[in-house]
Structure formats: C-alpha cells, structure tokens
Amino acid sequence: MATYNDFKALRVNVVHGVAWITIDHPPINLLDGRLFGELAGLVERVEGDSNIRVLVFQSADPDFFIAHADVEMILRFPDSSSEAATQPNPFIQLMERIRRMPKISIGMIAGIARGGGSEFLLSLDMRFAGRTKARLSQPETALGIIPGGGGTQRLAQLVGRARALEIVLGCGDVDAEEAASIGYVNKVLADGDLLPFVRDLAERISALSPSVVRLTKEAVDAAGPATTPGLVAETNLFNQVVAMPEARTSMQAFLQAGGQTREMELRLGSRIADLSRQPLVRTRVKRAS
C-alpha cells in the first residue's frame, strides 16, 4: 500500500477513497522545484493506488492556492529557444498525467491561483471556488513571457478564444463570480459551503464503479481535449519568449519590485498594470522610435 507521509510541501489524507491533498508550502505556495517534485512523486504513487479514486487539491493558506510558478526558477531555465521541442515540457507532461489518469481530480479554491497555479487548476477535471477570496489569472505577459504550463490551450478550450486573450493579455485577476460565469471554474459557492459541497461530490464519485468513471472520462475527452500538438506549440513559443532579453529584464524587475513576497503577491492584482508598463514596454517604445 502506498504511503504519503513523507512529503514536506503536501499533506495527504485518504478518506473513503478520496485523497485530500493539502498544499502547505509557505510563504505563498510558490510552484518551485520542491513543490513540483513532490507533485510528481504524488502522481507516481496515486496512479497505482487502487484505494484512491478521487483527488481533491486544497490549500493550507487562506490567501493562496498556488501563487504562481517561481520566477527565479524560470530565469534559470537553459536557453532552448533554438531547439524545436517535440513534446510538451515536464510541467505540462505532469499535468497531462493527472488529467488522463482514470481518477477524478478536483480543485477546491479558496485563495489566489495565478500563472502556474491557474494552469495547475486548469488541468484538473473540476474546479470549485469560494466566493470571497478565490481569484485566478494568467499574468505572465506582464512579466514579458507567455503562459507555458498549458494555459493558452486549456483556457481557450474552457472560456473561448476571445476571453482567453482578454485574460492572458489583460493580466488582471478574475474573481470567483466571473470565473464561474465564463467557465474558468465549475461553480462558485459561499465560503462556508465550499468544503461540504466538494466533500459530498467527491464521496459520491468515489462510490461509483471505477470502470464507469474511467469510461466516462474517456467519452468526455473524445469531445476534444487540448491536443498534444497545441501543447507542444505552446512549449516552443514559451521557450522562445523566455530567452528574449526583454523578458528576462521584466522578470528581474518583478522580483526587484517585491515579487514572490507575501505582501506584494496579495496586492499583485492591483499592481499588474504598473508591472506591464515597466521595462519591456519601455524597451519596445525606444526601439520603435
């Protein structure tokens, strides 16, 4: 039987076939190397654990689900822009394993999920948001890059092309009510109703025949999931933009402005317009003149 008590950034509690996975990675649940590694280890074990039929991801932090991917980590990525990728990057591959496994994955969102945190949620089967604090966004373009964890593909599939462009290029936070109205999340609930609703749904699904759940997912996915060619295209475009000097300048400016500190991240939604006007835009105007 698989065990799950050796993780540092994750807490796992299995009850009635439901794995309650709590992300607990202070100070802001940053999607860094440690969290990614533990998520990969978790997926490896869960895939072969017949005692788990539903995965529910939640956060120990009342303000953050997953803040976003670690910008310092992105700055350390090797320059692979000259080499055309033939498969999606490792993060997307991990998300695809979650999406394709014959178990149901649910995101219970009571805080902020931006960038890689949003992309993580987009890869799950279902997303439910608390009304008060849940906020989602893809603010990468304000840092001079683009979503690179499947965001362009999955978001467009869920909310449509025009809305996806608005979210990605506008960079602003989407609150729970709007997210539910456009299909970014399944449903918004009062904060006190979120856990009871998700628990009831997860336990009902867990009680179903595993074969029925597996075949249902296969049938729904046949309607047109995000395709591998699209995910590979995003990987290549992400690699190109991350290698641009302007992008590196913008990411460094974000960190110097206090990015990835709790204080800054809580106010990031109101600061994103200022960030997008920083070095990258000024450099382009200068070149144009």
ZIQUI-V398165 format. One record per helix or strand of 3 or more residues. SS is the DSSP state (A for helix, B for strand). FROM is the first residue (numbers start at 1). LEN is the number of residues. If there is no record, write none. Layout:
ss = <SS SS>
from = <FROM FROM>
len = <LEN LEN>
This chain:
ss = <B B A B B A A B B A B B A A A A B A A A A A A A>
from = <10 18 33 54 64 71 90 104 112 116 126 135 140 151 161 176 187 191 210 228 245 262 268 279>
len = <6 6 15 6 3 5 11 6 3 7 5 3 4 9 10 7 3 16 12 15 12 5 9 10>
